Amino acid sequence: MVEGIKQVTILILLCILINTQNDQKTKDQLTIHAIPYSHNDLGWLETPLRYFEGAHQPWGEYINIKEIISSYTLELSKDERKRFMQVEMGYLKMWWNLQDEDTKKLYQSLIKKGQLEIVQGGWCTHDEATTYYENIIENMWVGHRFALKTLGVKPQIGWNVDDFGHSLSSASLFQQMGFNGQFFSRIDKQDKKYRLDQKNMLIMMDQEQYHQCLDYPLYTEVTYNGYYSPTGFDIDAARSTKTLPGIDTAKGLEKQSRKLYNYFVEMSKHYQSNTLMHIFGNDNEYRLANLTFGVQEKLFDYINENPSQFNGMKIKWSTPSEYLEVINKEKNFKLKSEQNDFYPYSDQRNAYWTGYFTSRVADKKLYRDFGKKVLAFRTYLGLLKFDKMSEICEDKENLIEEIIQQNEETLGMVQHHDASTGTETQRVSNYYKDEVIGASEKLDDIISQVFNEQIDNQYGMELEDKWINYNWNQTSNEWEILYNNLQNENETLLNIYNPTINKEELIELKVPHSKFEIVSLDNNLPQKTEVICRGFQVRPDLQKSQNDCKAYFVAKLQGFSINLFQIKYAENTQNTEELERQTVDKRLNQNIVNVSKQKKLKIFNPMMEIIYSYFDQKEQKIVEKEFTLKYLYYTPSTRSPNSGAYLFSPDEKIGPQPYNHVLDTYFYKGDIVSNLYLVGDRVQTELSFQNYDEKLNNIIKIQSHADGIDNSFKQGAEVVLDIFTKIQNKGEFFTDSNGLNMVKRKVDTRFSYEYKKELDVTSNYYPVNSIIQIEDTESKQTVSLINDRSQGGTSLFEGQIQMLIHRRLYRDDNRGLGSRDVLNEIDSKTKKHIDQTFRHWLVFGNSGDDNEQIRKIQFDNDLESFTPTLVQNLKQKTKIYFRYYGFNSNDFLLRLHNFDHNQQNHFKINIKTKEIVETTLTANSQLESWKQNKMTWNYDYRSSSQCLRQQQQQIIDDVINSHHTIDLLPFQIRTFNVTQI
């Protein structure tokens, strides 16, 4: 009996032991989702067209994206187990337009079966550091429109695996576009090591918004090995690695399978789940997809058919969405929320990818201006069509829609992470510029016709001339028509199109003299004008004459409409005043300059220290602000890693050196504007004070004309604008994220992990799309610097703001471009390094109080009233910024952005509507439907999530109930599809 009990006990214990072992074995089993992927840049070393049609590379590789798409499509059709993903809609549209109906149906069927997934679905994969938020939305909207109309697809996964760092705003925008998650790869080497050690590669990016009820968390996964195959398994039959050694023999196949298994076992040590995702691909792979898939098939089948050798590991072809559905159902781990971005990015010791924040300065300005132009004129034409105010818009509806679409797609293209970054070859840069200029000229042609039509309707003037588009930063030679007309005593019509709502704007013109008068044709009243001659001494080859002048007048502009002014020659007029030049004596240690009745400058030589005193409207007293403004340069390091299009690697032992020496200083005082000029040997600076509005007393506009960096800098030069103030910011500063929320920075600090300092300068540089700000930790006074294009910026010392504004380099940084394409841009006309004019706004304020003013400068809006029929009853002084999409149907899209940080605002639609439906940001899904079906995650969310659900639902209910008024929380962006009755 005792023996029987022992036997039973032994049997029971044995069963428990066996079951425990089986449970452990099951727990340790890995499931691998292999993601076949070809990374296809929409331009980089070659133009998009050459990449698509076929291009031989210097190292022997042949790239043909057209063949890649055809090849994977055919291979998927042969085997339902196989998967693939397509990211760039720019390439897919090019391929799609060449296919017959059977091939198109095949492609669509692969999507329906789940074998093929459209991932991200933008026109390209945009950069996250140098792109403006509106242009990110535009790139994604254009791609999503094509995906929906052509394929019936609504992408739900973000895929920026080659961006050089990652922003919080991009993740937030993805979530608002209806995405369930995103994947990226390039994060700082120290950050990645920390995350691998802590098993923190899966996170929830959850940027803190201006309003606690706005919360846009997004599942985010950092890929294990970039966007590459497992190390040693990058197989592509069309490239150098055609197969794996010995894979055609039993012994070789077992060896390679074991190697792959060991790779995933090691990977699993750094993740919370045994379900793992890994990319199988690289740049421009799968041109011979049958052979590449064939090698993978041998490996996968051997592993799956021999579970005892590989601890039951399973590996299968998959897509990001298929993997995400599986990982979402696993509830055995909790994700950490991440409220910091992933800048700056470093891939090896002392190699910081911060140079591209500024690279190709002229291109960055061109693309930013192009984006504003496309969105403004699309809204203008759409509203004219909507209000039935233009016969041209009616008669040429299809042509106009075609031109708008071309501009939209071109704008999408230059958001690419090798276009907006300035990290492409020179010939590709030229291609991008040609495409932008070509699309823009077509838009100009139709806009000229519409302007002439509207001028006839509004003013009764029949015009046939094409309107010439002028910008503030063009040279006098480029203002040839106005120059010649005034010199020949002829009249000129100035048409100022205001792409926003009613506002008062300071207008700046290049003129040859002061013998003219400007008259508004809206009321026939002459405009008080002030003229400064010889005030801005640019290089002689850019001057029209020795009497180069600038004219300033304040125009009251009607919103979303043309505003016509007549400029006519006049010998004697009381309405135009030429301001007198006042010399600032360099011999004196101190000069006092009266800017206006309420403003004064004290200038201390020779260091150009300035004390600016003005009457502060909010504090109701005179305040003083002390600052210095200098231009310095860093010498690029001669040791690897060195500066290039990607990297900013200054020689920190030398440090910043004076770049510009002030040769002369003089001043012009007016009632409209007062300007202080600092004439330097390399940079000509204009500090402009707007006197016509007391609310602008705390703003100084800084206009810097930087000559090309000359050949005396044998190693090249990296020029910075360096401003020092009395602010005590304790090493902390803020930079905007794609023109949206401000992100806190601190010198030599990363808030997500313990950072081991490597360098002093470049490791503390961050992308600045619009604003960099420092704040005094005690007084809460702030100093902000607003720029006109993407640049790199920092605050290395107390009270400092430093911005990298210009670059010339003679060496490559070994990040892919090669020595043939160093960042040495030569002007085709002058044969010298390119010169450039930059605008910055220096704003003095107090924490929180100056947000509205700063954002007004950023958006270039005063937003006080509105005239078109669509929204004619907008409340006065609303802070809502809107874009209109739609041209040839009764449906249109309305995207609204409340840029007020402090309060909710309202937008009233004053037309008869059949339906108003809120959508995701790219308008491919109804918002409420998406919210009901979106994935939810187990993560350490903030308590505001409940607030989000309650208040956003209330806002939606308000819209549905009223059909008239839309409410927006502070800084909220919302999109609506409106159907007219």
Order of alpha helices (4+ residues) and beta strands (2+ residues): alpha-beta-alpha-beta-beta-alpha-beta-alpha-alpha-beta-alpha-beta-alpha-beta-alpha-beta-beta-alpha-beta-alpha-beta-alpha-beta-beta-beta-alpha-alpha-alpha-alpha-alpha-beta-beta-beta-beta-beta-beta-beta-beta-beta-beta-beta-beta-beta-beta-beta-beta-beta-beta-beta-beta-beta-beta-beta-beta-beta-beta-beta-alpha-beta-beta-beta-beta-alpha-alpha-beta-beta
